[in-house]
Amino acid sequence: MSLRPLRVLSLLVLAVLGSDIAHAGPPALRQAVAYIEMDIDPFSFGPALSAELRARQSLNPYEGEIARRLPLPNTGTGFFVNANGDLVTNAHVFLSGAHYRTLSFTRQQWDSLAQLLVTVRGAWVTVGEGDQARVYAAKPAALDESLDLAVLRISRPPGDTTAFGYLAISSPRAPQVGQAVTALGFPDNEFQASAGAIMSLIYAAQMQEEMKLVRRSSPAPGQPAVTVSGNSQGPLVRLQHSAPTGHGSSGGPLLDAKNRVIGVCYASLVDRSQPDGGETDLNLAIASNVLSRFLKEHAIPFTEAGP
C-alpha cells in the first residue's frame, strides 16, 4: 500500500451564520445540548465601533479583522457539563472565527481582539425544544483560544431553578481507532445526531500544531482514504472521526457508545485537490483529556466518567 501526502487542504471551522432551529433527536441527550447564537450586545460600544470603522476610508489589517468579526451573528453548539448551567463550546464560536495564522498580528493584538469581542458580544443559548424551549443569556466563564475551548455560563432570570441535563466527560484513557462514536450538533441550524467511528488519534506537543495527512492509494475495506496524525510526540490532542458534521456543529460533543464525551467537534478538512470536492470522514474533535484539563484549570465543575 503506497501513501502520498495531501497537497491542498482547507480547515473549516464549523460555525455558521443563521437563525432557524429544528427540534429533533434523542430526548435524553437532546436536553444536554444547546444551540448558541452570538450577536453584538446592544448595550455595549460594539455598534458604535462598527459604524466608526465602516466610515473610515482605509483600515489596517488589525482594524479590518475587528470590523469583519464584530457584526457576524455566529451560531454554534454547546453542551452542559453540570446542572448549574456551564456550557462547553469552541472559543471560535464566541470569537466569530478561528485564530488565523496568516494574519501577522502580535500576541498582544490577538489578546486585545479576543478581549474586545468578549466585551461587546452577547451569547443567546436555546435549551430544550418545542414548547419547552427556553432562551438564556450567557457570558464566558472560561476561554482559551489556543485550545479553541470556552465555557459559557447561563444567566438565570429570577425564580428560574432549572437543573440542566449534562454529559459526563470520559476518563483520560485513550479511545480506540474504529470504536463507534456519535456527534451531536446543529449543522445548518438543525439538530442532528450522526453516527460514525474514530479514524485516527492525533498526538502532538501542542494543540495548534500542524497535522500530517496522507492518502492511501488503495485502502483496505473499512479503512479511511485519508488519515491524520501529529508532527511530533506528545499527548493525545485531537481525534479524526467519520460522524458527519457541518457548519454549526462547532462545540458539539462527540460521544462514545456509553454517551460519554470523548471529544469536542470543532472542524472538518476538505481536500481541494480532489474533483469530488473533499472527503467525508475528515472530521476533527478536541480530545476529552484536553477538555478535562481545561475545565480543571478554570475550576469548572464536571463529572468524569470511568472506563
ABEGO torsion letter per residue (X at the ends): XBBBBBABBBBBBABBBEABBBBBEBAAAAAABBBBBBBBBAABAAAAAAAAAAABABBBAAAAAAAAAAABBBBBBBBBABAAGBBBBBAAAAAGEBBBAABBBBAAAAAAAAAAAAAABBBBBBBEBEAABBBBBBBBABBBAAAGBBBBBBBBBBGBABBBBBBBBBBABBBBBGBBBBBBEBBGGBBBBBBBBBABBBBBABAABBBBBBBBABBBBGBBABBBBBABBEBBABBBBABBBBBGABGBBBBBAAGBBABBBABBBBBAABAAGEBAABBBBBBAAAAAAAAAAAGBBBBBBBX
